[in-house]
Amino acid sequence: MPELPEAEVVARQLGARVLGATIKDVWLGRPDIVRQGLDTLDWYRGAAITGIDRRGKSVILSLAKASDTRYLIAELGMTGLLLFQGVPVRHPQHLHLMLTMDGGQEPELRYWNPRRFGRIHLLDKPGLDRFLVKRFGCDPLTVSWEEFRRLVGRRRGRLKALLMHQQVIAGIGNIYANEILHRARLHPHHTASRLKSERVRRLFDVVREVLTDAIRHGGSSVRDFIAPDGTQGLFTRRHLVYNKAGRPCPSGCGSRIRRLPGDRTSFYCPFCQRLR
């Protein structure tokens, strides 16, 4: 299930190998994979890839043709992958979009998404601006300490829910929320606005540490994720609590990792992450 680190790994590989390429052709396997802009699909043939960025869990390609600029947004969703030619995939019937390219290091870029929770968006600049404002909060890798402190202080809900609220903090999903909260020694159900300033600062620092370390290790290959070149993310080996219920807490406290009652996707140490 790709989150911010995996999307960043994808964007960096694309930037290194297809930036500057020209799209010769676009193959669309099923029209409903394009959420917006299907009627503009033909414009992308002959357009040059001039930029590749990440927002939250999505990858954005900027394309230029004559004096016009448009954008292709690939939402990775729960199972979406962007893959180079030659990378084997299970169930090839779930390849929904293929860009044939010239002038880059890769001749083809493919969008594979079996569960289709993510979609493709083909947008002009006003459409992109609306999309970004509607979908994404601050980026946890670039948000300032002052802004982060303010947004945590304004939220009366549970801390884990805040970390995963894409319109507040974009890009953190269940895997990294679990890992961040354990390293910050914070209970998932702690009320965000009740955190003391020093604990908010610790959370701020840990968010950056975990996400940066995950990117450095190629993300986490849980279930389906692989990078565009087919490599798996190695941060999975550095997970401390995610999907480790019953194992001893890695801090050496003597307790064992548990699932949070009533929330089978939350993993925590009842000693290190006491609710107080």
N, C-alpha and C positions, 0 to 999 in steps of 0.2 A: 504494500500500500504506500505509494510514493508520498513523501512529505517534502518539506523544504530542502533538506540536504540532497535528496534524490533528484529533485527538480534542478537544483543548482549543478549537480554533477552532469545531468543531461545538457543543460544550457552551456556549460563549459566545453563539453565534448563537441557540441554542434558549432560553437564559436571557433574551435580550433580546426574543424574539418569541412564545414560547409559555408562559412561566412564568405561572401563574395561570389558564390556560385549563382548561376542562372537556372531558373526552373524551365525545363524544356516541355514537360508535360505533367499533368495531374490526373491520377486515376482515383476515382471515388467508388468504393465498393458498395456503400449504402448511403443514400442521401440524408437519412435522418441523423447521421453522425455529425452533420454540420448544423449547429444550433442557430447560427445567424450568418447571413450573407451568402447563401447558396447561389443566388442569382448572379453573384460577382465572381464565381469560380473561374470563369474563362480568363478574367483579367490577370490571374496569377501566372498563366503561361507566358513565358518570356520575361518575367520580372526577376530582378536580382535581389539576393538576400543581403541586406545592408546592415542588419543588426540582429542580435539574439540576446534576449534578456529573460529574467525570471521574475515573476511576481507570485508570492505565495507558493502554491503547488503547481503553477502553470508556467509554460514556456512560451515566449512571445517572439515571433519572427517578424522583423520589419523588412518590407520589400518595396523596391522602387522600380518604376517603369515610366519612361519618358519623364514628365514633370510631376507624376503622381506617386504618392506613398500610401500603401495599405499594410494591413497587419494580419498575420495568421496566429491565432492563439490556440495552443494545444493544452487542454485540461487533462492532467494525468489521472485525476479521479482516484479510484481505488485500485485499478488494474491497468491503467494506461501506460504504454511504452512508446518511445520514439527510437527506432532501430535503423542501423545502417544495413545496406545490402549484404547478404551473405550470413547474417546472424540468424541462426536457426530459431524458429518459434514453434511452440506447441499450438496446435489448433490453428493452422493458417487461415481458416475461414474467418478469423477475427481480425485479419488485416483489413482495415476500413479505408485507409487513405495512403497513397504512394506518390511522392514527388520524385520525378526523374530530373536529374540535374546535370549541368555541364559547367566546367571551370573550377570545381572544388576538388577536394581529396576523395569525396564519396559520390558515386553516381546515383544514389537513391536514398531516400529517407522515407521510412514507413511508420504509420501509426497503427498500433495494435492495441485493442481494448475489448476483452471478452465480455465484461459486465456492463460496459458503456455508461458508467456513471459520469465519466468525463466526456466532453464534446469538443468539436472544433468550431472556432468562431472566426469569420472572415470580416474584418472591420476596417472602416476608414478612421481617420484621426478623431473626429467627434465620437464615433462609436466606441473607440478604444478608451477614450477619457471616461465615458459613462460606465463602461465595463469595469475599469479600475476602481472608480469611486464606489460603485455598488458592491463589488466583490471583496475588496481587500482593505484591511486595516493597516497598521504600521508594519514595517518589516523588522523582525526581531534582531536582525544582524546590523541594522543601521539606525534604529530608533535611539534617540538620546536618552540619557539617564533621567532627565527632568520630565520628558514626555512619558516615559515608562512609569515613573513614580506616580504621575498624575492619573494615568489611566487605571493603574491598579487601585489607587485610593478611591476612585469613583465607583468601583464595581462592588456591589454587595453580595454577589453570587459566589459560588465555590471556585476555588483557585484553579483546579484542573479545567473546569468548563471555560474559564477566562482564557487560559493558555490556548485552548482549542477553538475559540471563537474567531473565525476567519475575518469577520468584519471589524475586529478589534486588533488582533495580532495575527498576521497572515502567515500561514505555512506550517505551523506546529500541529501535528495530529496526535493520535493516541500513543504511538510508540515513543515519540520524543517527549511528550508530556510526562509519561511515566518516568522516563530516565532523568529528566530535569528535576522533577519534584523529589525523587529519591536523593539525588546528589545535593539538592538544596535543603534536604531534611525538612520538607514541608508536607503536611497531610493533604491529599487531593481535595478533601472537603473543607479545608480551612477557608474562612470567609476572606476574600481578597482585601477588602477595605480595612480589615482589622489587623493586618500585618504591620508590625513596627518597621520603621524606616530601614533599620539595619538588615532586617530579613528581606525586605523588598530589594535592597541593594544586592544581597547575596543571590536572590533569584535572578536579577538582571544579569549578573556576572555569569551565573551557571547556564542560563539560556544561551548566551554567546559561546561559552566554552563547549557545551555539548554539541550545538549545531555546527560550529567550526570544526570540531574534532570529527564529527560524522562526515562532513564534506571531505575532509582530508583522507578519510578511509573509504571513500567511494560510496557513502550511504549505507543503508541496511537492506540486504536482500532477504526480505521476509515474504514468503509465498512467491510472487511473480517477478519482483523487480530485478532487472538487469539494466546496465548502462547501454547507450546506443551501440557501443562496440562489442556488446555481449558480456562484458566483465561483471562480476558480482560485487556488491558492496560488502566490505569487510567489517563495518562498524557493528554488525550483528554480533560479532565475537566479543564486543565490548559492552553489550547490554548487561546491566546489573540486575534489573528487576523485571523487565518486560517478558511475559510468558514464562516466568521462573517460579511460580507458586510452589511452595513446599521446600525450596532449596534454602540453605543457610544464607543469611544476609551477608553480602560481601564486605560489610564494614567490620565484621567480627564481633558484633554486639551479642551474639548468642541466640538471637531470634531468627525466625524463618520468614521468607517472603510469603505474603498472602494476597489473595484476591480480595478486593474491597467488597463487603457484603452488599448485595443488590446491584453490583456493577462488576460484571465478570471481565471487563476490559481494563480495569484498574488494578495495578500491582504495587504493593508498598510494603515497607517494614513497619510493623506495629510499634517497635521500640524507637527506631531512628526517626520515624515520621509521626510521632504522637500528635493528636489533635489537642492543641492547648492554646 
